[in-house]
Amino acid sequence: MKITSISAVYPNYRHTAPSWRTHLWQIVVRVETDTGQTGWGYGGGGKAAVEIVNGHFAEILVGRSVNSISDIAETWDFLYAESIPYGRGGVAIMALSGVDLALHDVLGKAEGKPVAALLGGANKDRMRCYATGPDTNWYAELGFTAQKMPHRWTGEDSIDQAVCTAESARDALGPDAEVMFDVYMSWDSQITLRMAAALAHVGMHWFEDVLTPDDLQELGALKPGIRPISMAGGEHEFTTLGFAEIARTGAYDIWQPDITWCGGITAGLRIVEMAKAAGARTVPHRGGEPWGLHLIAVSGCEDFAELVTGTRNAEKDDLWLGAPEAENGYIELGDAPGFGVIPNDDLV
């Protein structure tokens, strides 16, 4: 099976994720083959990444074989090498991620297997989920027993706000629930230590992205000071080369690669093995999406999948049709070929 065309599109989003500026959100990648199979992938980088896929990558991928996982890995290495002058991270690797996922999808369809089966078979078919967002009571009603909440530093009252928010989540979700904060790089080391002390009675699972991804040395030094809370991060890192620096500095207890940004399934599998060797755990960013679920299912990732759930009455774009949904806080891997999803024509 050979690639006959590859293209990307920026969806007609009606509800752009509020943490990203317009035109920088996710892209849809399509690959077609000479056997008539079509594969779909999801990448990052917005309209800039679309230009990379439709320009450079499309020019050099036509005619390449996609008959095995090793073919996909070789294609990944090829695209990485060819994009070095302008890539190595950022938008180029976000574009590569979408291509990698589309290639896994098309191979799964050609062989009539889910991606997890292509990768050796699932060791987890049913995965525990955590809800990301502020609507604690709704998540409890849905059956979630874990929540990650946004919390940004806005001044001294932020400590009292954090305690109130975390205590409310603990009360609503139960004594055995996992409660986490994503602070999106808005704290510093002293604030992090103060928060750890103020929240000690709540039993927080992790603090996420307390500093920037450029502060790895400081994160590694800070990590012991917040025990037993874990230090989590890595969604803004790319490829094994970036995660090698995380391993060297010991910055995080929990690594959070985003499979649609860090280099796709190919990079994700390599990163999970690096984490294991470094004594770290892996919980992929947005891992409850189809791409992340297949990685979690086949690898040494934690049995913990993130769903960015939003709020009860918020409108959202249903971009991917056929994606599995959580029930009572758990999600099951589907058995459809590839990733088992197609894009919504109304949005692409």
C-alpha positions in Angstrom: 0.0 0.0 0.0 1.4 3.4 -1.0 0.5 6.9 -0.2 -1.2 8.7 -3.1 -2.0 12.0 -1.4 -1.9 13.7 2.0 -3.6 16.9 3.0 -4.7 18.9 6.0 -7.5 21.3 6.8 -8.2 23.7 9.6 -11.8 22.9 10.7 -14.6 25.4 10.7 -14.6 25.7 14.4 -17.6 27.4 16.0 -16.3 27.1 19.6 -12.5 27.6 19.6 -10.9 26.3 22.8 -10.6 29.4 25.0 -7.0 28.7 25.9 -5.9 29.1 22.3 -6.1 32.0 19.9 -8.2 31.6 16.8 -6.4 29.7 14.0 -3.9 28.0 16.3 -6.1 25.0 17.4 -6.1 21.4 16.1 -5.9 20.3 12.4 -7.4 17.3 10.6 -5.0 15.3 8.4 -6.2 13.0 5.6 -4.0 10.4 3.8 -5.2 8.4 0.8 -3.6 5.2 -0.6 -3.5 3.3 -3.8 -5.7 0.6 -2.2 -8.6 3.0 -1.7 -8.1 3.3 2.0 -8.4 6.7 3.7 -6.8 7.5 7.0 -7.5 10.4 9.4 -5.3 12.0 11.9 -5.4 14.9 14.4 -2.5 17.3 14.8 -1.7 20.7 16.4 -0.3 23.9 15.1 -3.4 25.4 13.5 -3.2 27.0 10.1 0.6 27.2 10.2 0.7 23.4 10.5 -1.8 23.0 7.6 0.7 24.8 5.3 3.5 22.4 6.3 1.4 19.3 5.6 -0.1 20.6 2.3 3.3 22.0 1.2 6.5 20.3 2.2 5.1 17.0 3.6 2.7 16.4 0.8 5.5 16.9 -1.7 7.8 14.3 -0.2 5.4 11.6 1.1 3.6 10.5 -2.1 4.7 7.0 -3.2 6.0 5.9 0.3 4.9 2.5 1.5 2.6 2.0 4.5 2.6 -1.7 5.0 3.7 -2.0 8.6 4.3 -0.2 11.9 8.0 -0.1 11.0 7.2 1.7 7.7 5.4 4.3 9.7 8.3 4.7 12.1 10.7 5.1 9.1 8.4 7.7 7.6 8.4 9.6 11.0 12.2 9.6 11.0 12.2 10.8 7.4 9.9 13.7 8.0 11.7 14.7 11.2 15.0 14.8 9.3 13.6 16.7 6.3 12.0 19.3 8.6 15.1 19.9 10.8 15.9 23.3 9.2 12.5 24.8 10.4 11.4 22.1 12.9 12.7 19.9 15.7 9.7 21.0 17.8 6.7 23.3 17.8 4.5 23.6 14.7 6.5 21.2 12.5 6.2 18.4 15.0 2.5 19.2 15.6 2.0 18.8 11.9 4.1 15.5 11.9 1.9 14.2 14.7 -1.2 14.5 12.6 0.5 12.7 9.7 1.7 9.9 12.0 -1.8 9.3 13.4 -3.3 9.3 9.9 -0.8 6.7 8.8 -1.7 4.5 11.8 -5.4 4.9 11.0 -5.0 3.9 7.4 -2.9 0.9 8.2 -5.4 -0.2 10.7 -8.2 0.1 8.1 -6.2 -1.8 5.5 -5.6 -4.7 7.9 -9.1 -4.5 9.5 -7.6 -4.0 13.0 -7.8 -1.3 15.6 -4.6 0.6 16.0 -4.1 -1.0 19.4 -4.1 -4.4 17.7 -1.5 -3.2 15.2 0.7 -2.2 18.1 0.6 -5.7 19.7 -2.7 -5.7 21.4 -4.3 -3.9 24.3 -3.4 -4.6 27.9 -6.2 -2.3 29.0 -9.6 -2.4 27.4 -11.5 -0.2 30.0 -9.7 2.8 31.3 -10.5 5.1 34.2 -11.0 8.8 33.2 -10.6 12.1 34.8 -12.6 15.1 33.9 -10.8 18.4 33.2 -12.7 21.6 33.9 -14.5 23.5 36.6 -17.9 21.9 36.8 -17.3 19.5 39.8 -20.9 18.7 40.6 -21.7 17.8 37.0 -18.7 15.5 36.8 -19.8 13.8 40.0 -23.3 13.3 38.5 -21.7 11.7 35.5 -19.8 9.2 37.7 -16.3 10.6 37.5 -14.1 10.0 40.5 -11.2 12.2 39.4 -11.0 15.9 38.4 -8.3 18.3 37.2 -9.2 21.9 37.8 -7.8 25.1 36.3 -6.1 27.4 38.8 -4.1 30.5 37.9 -2.4 32.8 40.3 -4.1 36.2 40.5 -2.8 37.4 43.8 -2.7 36.4 47.5 -6.4 35.4 47.5 -5.5 32.7 45.1 -4.4 30.4 48.0 -7.7 30.6 49.8 -9.5 30.1 46.4 -7.4 27.0 45.7 -8.2 25.5 49.1 -11.9 26.2 48.7 -12.0 24.7 45.2 -10.0 21.6 46.1 -12.1 21.0 49.3 -15.3 21.3 47.3 -14.0 18.7 44.7 -13.0 16.3 47.5 -16.5 16.6 49.1 -18.3 16.1 45.8 -16.2 13.3 44.3 -15.5 11.4 47.5 -12.6 10.5 49.8 -10.9 8.2 47.3 -11.1 10.6 44.4 -8.1 12.0 42.6 -8.0 15.8 42.7 -5.5 17.8 40.6 -4.6 21.4 39.7 -3.5 22.6 36.3 -2.0 26.1 36.9 -0.8 26.7 33.3 2.6 28.1 34.2 1.2 30.8 36.5 2.9 29.9 39.8 6.6 30.2 40.8 8.6 28.0 43.2 7.6 29.8 46.4 3.9 29.9 45.5 4.1 26.2 44.7 5.5 25.4 48.1 2.9 27.5 49.8 0.2 25.8 47.9 1.5 22.4 48.8 1.4 23.3 52.5 -2.1 24.9 52.3 -3.5 21.9 50.4 -1.9 19.2 52.4 -5.1 18.2 54.1 -6.9 17.7 50.8 -4.7 15.0 49.4 -3.9 16.4 46.0 -2.7 14.0 43.3 -0.6 16.4 41.3 0.2 20.0 40.4 0.6 20.4 36.6 2.7 23.0 34.7 3.6 25.1 37.7 6.5 26.6 35.8 7.4 26.9 32.1 8.8 24.0 30.1 12.1 26.0 30.1 12.5 25.7 33.9 13.2 22.0 34.1 16.2 22.4 36.4 14.2 24.4 38.8 11.3 22.0 38.6 13.6 19.1 39.4 14.8 20.9 42.5 11.3 21.9 43.6 9.7 18.5 43.2 10.8 17.0 46.5 9.4 20.0 48.4 5.8 19.3 47.4 5.7 15.6 48.3 3.5 13.6 48.5 1.9 15.7 45.7 3.4 14.7 42.3 4.8 17.2 39.8 3.3 16.8 36.4 4.0 18.3 33.0 5.3 17.8 29.5 2.3 18.6 27.2 4.5 21.4 25.7 7.4 19.2 25.0 8.3 17.4 21.7 9.8 14.1 20.7 12.2 11.9 22.7 14.9 14.6 22.4 12.8 17.0 24.4 11.8 14.4 26.9 15.4 13.3 27.3 16.0 16.7 29.0 13.1 16.1 31.3 14.6 12.8 32.2 18.0 14.3 32.8 16.7 17.0 35.1 14.2 14.8 36.9 11.6 17.6 36.4 8.4 15.6 36.6 7.0 12.6 38.4 4.3 12.3 35.8 5.0 12.9 32.1 2.2 14.2 30.0 3.0 14.0 26.3 0.2 15.1 24.0 0.0 12.5 21.2 -1.4 15.1 18.7 1.5 17.5 19.4 4.7 15.5 20.5 5.0 13.4 17.4 2.0 11.1 17.3 1.9 7.4 18.4 5.4 6.8 17.1 6.9 9.4 19.4 4.5 8.5 22.1 5.6 4.9 22.4 9.2 6.0 22.5 8.5 8.6 25.2 6.6 6.0 27.4 9.7 3.7 27.3 11.9 6.7 28.3 9.6 7.5 31.2 9.8 3.9 32.4 13.6 3.9 32.3 13.6 7.3 34.2 11.3 6.0 36.9 8.5 8.3 35.9 4.8 7.6 35.1 3.1 8.6 31.9 -0.4 10.1 31.7 -0.9 11.5 28.2 -2.4 15.0 27.9 -6.0 14.7 26.5 -5.5 10.9 26.7 -9.2 10.2 26.6 -9.3 11.1 22.9 -9.2 8.2 20.5 -5.5 8.6 19.7 -4.4 8.7 23.3 -6.7 5.8 24.3 -4.9 3.4 21.9 -1.5 4.5 23.3 -2.7 4.0 26.9 -4.2 0.7 26.0 -1.0 -0.9 24.6 1.7 0.7 26.6 3.0 1.2 30.1 0.9 4.4 30.5 -1.1 4.8 33.7 -4.7 3.7 33.6 -5.9 7.3 33.6 -7.3 9.1 30.6 -8.0 12.8 30.5 -11.3 14.1 29.1 -11.6 17.8 28.6 -15.2 17.8 29.6 -16.1 21.5 29.9 -19.2 22.6 31.7 -22.8 21.3 31.8 -24.4 23.7 29.3 -21.4 24.7 27.2 -21.7 24.2 23.5 -18.8 22.4 21.8 -17.8 21.2 18.4 -18.4 17.5 17.7 -15.5 17.2 15.3 -14.9 13.4 15.5 -17.8 11.0 14.9 -17.6 7.6 16.5 -15.4 8.4 19.4 -16.0 6.3 22.5 -17.7 8.1 25.4 -17.1 7.7 29.1 -19.7 6.0 31.3 -19.6 6.2 35.0 -16.0 7.6 34.9 -14.7 4.8 32.6 -14.1 4.6 28.9 -13.8 1.5 26.7 -11.6 1.1 23.7 -13.6 0.4 20.5 -12.9 -2.5 18.1 -13.4 -0.6 14.8 -10.4 -0.6 12.4 -7.9 2.2 12.8 -8.9 4.7 15.4 -12.6 4.2 14.6 -13.5 7.8 14.0 -14.2 10.1 11.0 -14.4 13.9 10.9 -17.8 15.6 10.9 -18.4 16.9 7.4 -20.1 20.0 8.7 -16.8 21.1 10.3 -14.3 20.2 7.6 
